Amino acid sequence: MNKLLSLRNVTKTFPVRGTSLTVFKDLSLELEDGEFLAVTGVSGIGKSTLLHLVGLLDTPSSGEISLNNIVYSSLIPEEASKFRNQKVGFVFQFHHLLPEFTVLENVEMPFLIGGGGQDDARKRAREILDIMGLSNRLEHFPSMLSGGEQQRTAIARALINEPDLLLMDEPTGNLDPRTGNGVMDHLDALRKKRKYGCIIATHNMKIAARCDRIFPMNGNGENHAGEILR
């Protein structure tokens, strides 16, 4: 496999009342093409911060992040926005679906924002929603869906542009175990059809165990995030 993502000596600090808080320091990590990696640790340990950096939603205080050998710090804001739209999909714990749009329209949105045509957007959206088991929910609004269906819709939306990397922040955190496992089953089905890397931030070790590797964050801002297991 080829290297997809690389983090080298990444440090993130936040200003707090005249001083600074170090979330993590000199964190290094690599992800291969098609690999699923679970980032584990208790709430507040920095998992979401890590995903935000990898997803170009924030910038590191120091260190280097690259995806497909494109170094993030080399991108101007306009390039970073386009790169994020085309190369990275993001699924949050709270799905953030647009309530006034149907399932189909929600999923089409990132493709249309990226400049794609309506016909192609509809074709792609229908295909991925079918894989996610939502072909009978295309014209439903988010309020008409169950929690699991809403999250599967959010995953479909994140993958509509066929990104190289999918980031998921506690994707099953608001779901019961059975529904959460169902969401992971659909992710596995998608994985067999499309090659993409994935980082899942979770405190649920049963979800983490379904990934290829586990990267535990130890909560010590002065150290690396932890040793990769498996």
N, C-alpha and C positions, 0 to 999 in steps of 0.2 A: 504494500500500500504506500501511497504518497502522503507526505505531510500536508495537511490542510491548514492548520492553525498553529501559530507559535506565539507564546508569551515568554519574554525574556526579562527577568529581574524587574518585574512590574511592582511598583509601589503606589499605593493610594492613600492620601491623607486628606482630612477635611478640617477646616478651621473651626475651632470651638472655643468661644469666649476668650479670645486673645491668645490661645495656644492652638495646638493641632492634635487631631486624633488619627493615629495610623491604623487603618483597617487591615492591611497586610503589607508586607515589605519583601522585596526581592522574590516575588512569586514567579516561578517558571513552570510552563506547561506546554505540551504539544498534543495535537489531535490529528489522527490520520483520516484520510478519505473514508467516508462510510462508517466511521466509528461512533458508537454511543458511549458517552462518558457521564457518569453521575458525580456531581459535586455535592458532598454531604456536609452536615454540620448543623448545630442548633440555630434557631432563629436569631438574627442579629449578628451573625458571625462574619458576614461579608459575601455570602453567596450571590445575592442580588447585585451588589456592587460589582462583583467580578463579571457577571453577565452584562451589565450595563457598559462596562469597558469593552468587552469583546463585541458587543452589539453596536458600538459607535454611538451610544447614548450618553457617554461621558468620556473623559480623557484621563489617562493615568498621570500621577504626579511625576513619575519617572519610569523608565523602562520602555520596552518596545513590544508592540503587538502587530502581527501580520497575518493576513488571510490570503492564501494562494500567492504568497510571496509579495503581496502588496502591503507595504508598511503604512499603518494608519496615519502616522504623523506626517506622511508625505502628501496627504490629501487635503486640499482646501475645503472649506465647508460645503460648497456646492457638490464637489466630487464625493465627499463623504456621504452626503444624503443620497445621491444616486447609487453609490456602492452599497449602502445599507439596504436600499429598496430592492436591488437586484441580487445581492449575494447573501443576505442574512434575513432569516425569518425569526420573529420573536413571539412567544406565547407567554402571557402573564398569568399569574395566579387568578386574577380577576379578568375575565375574558375581554372586556372592553369592546364588545360588539356595539355597533351603532343601532340604537333601538328603532329608529325610523326607517331602517332598510331591512329587506328580507335577508334570509340566509344566503341566497344566491348573490344578492347585491353586495352583502358584506364581504363575501369571499372574492368577488370580482375587483373590489376597490383597489388593492395594491397594484394589480396589473394595469388598471386604467390610469392610476396615478403615475406609473412608470412609463406611460406613453403607448401602451398596448391598445389594440382595437377592441371594440365591443364584442364582435363575433368571436374573436379568439378568447377574450376574457370569459365569455359564457361557456365556450367549449371546455376550457381548462377547469373552470369552476365546477361544472357538472361532473366532469371526470373525477376530480379529487373528492367531491362530496359523495359520489357513488362509492368510492373506496372506503370512505369514512362512515358508510352506512346511513347516509342522510339524503338519499335520492328522493325520499318521500317528504322532505321538509324544505324543499327549495323555496317555496313561496311563503313559508312561515316567518314570523317576526321573532326576534330573540326572546321576547317575553312568553312566547308560546312553547318554548323548548325546555327540556329538563336541564339540570346542571351539566350532566355528561354530554348532552347534545350541544349545549352552548360551547363547551370546551373543545369538542371535536370540530365545531364550526371555526373556532379560533385557530385551531391547528391547520385546517384547510386553508384559511386565509393566509397564514404565515408561509404556506408552501406553494401558493398559487404561482409565484414567480420562479419556481424551481430553484431555490437558493442552494448554495453549497453548504450552508451551515444553519441549523435550526437551534435556537436557544429557548429553553423552557424553564420558567421560574415558578417552582412549586405547582406544576400543572394539575396535580391531583389533590392539592392541599384542601380544597373546599368540597371534595367529593368523598362519598363513602367508599370503603375498600373495594367493593364489587364493581362500582362504577369506575373507580380509578384504574382498576385492572383492565376493564373494558376499553378505556381510553388507550392504555398501553398496548392492548391487542391490536387496535386499529393503527397505532404507530408502527408496530411490527409489520403489519400488512403493507403499509406504505413503504417501509424500508426495503421490502423485497422488490418493489416495483421501481423505486427511485433511489439513486445513490446520493445520500447527503450525510454529513456529519451532524452530530447532535450533542449538546451539553444540557443536561437536566439538573437543575439545582433542586435538591429535595432533602428533607429530614427523614423521609420514609425509606427505611432500609430495604423493605420488600420491593419497592419501586427501583431503588438503586441496584438491587441484585439482578434485575432484568437487563441492565446495561453491560457493555463489554468490560468496562473498568470503573473503579470507584476512586475519586480523588477527595480524601477527607480534609476539610479545613479545620485547623486545630485551635483557632482563636487567639493565637499568639502573634500579634502584629509584627514582632521582630523576627519571625521565622518564615520559612516557606510554608505553603498551605498544608503540606503533609505529604506522606509517601503514597504514591499510587498503588492501590491494591489490585491483585490479579494481573 
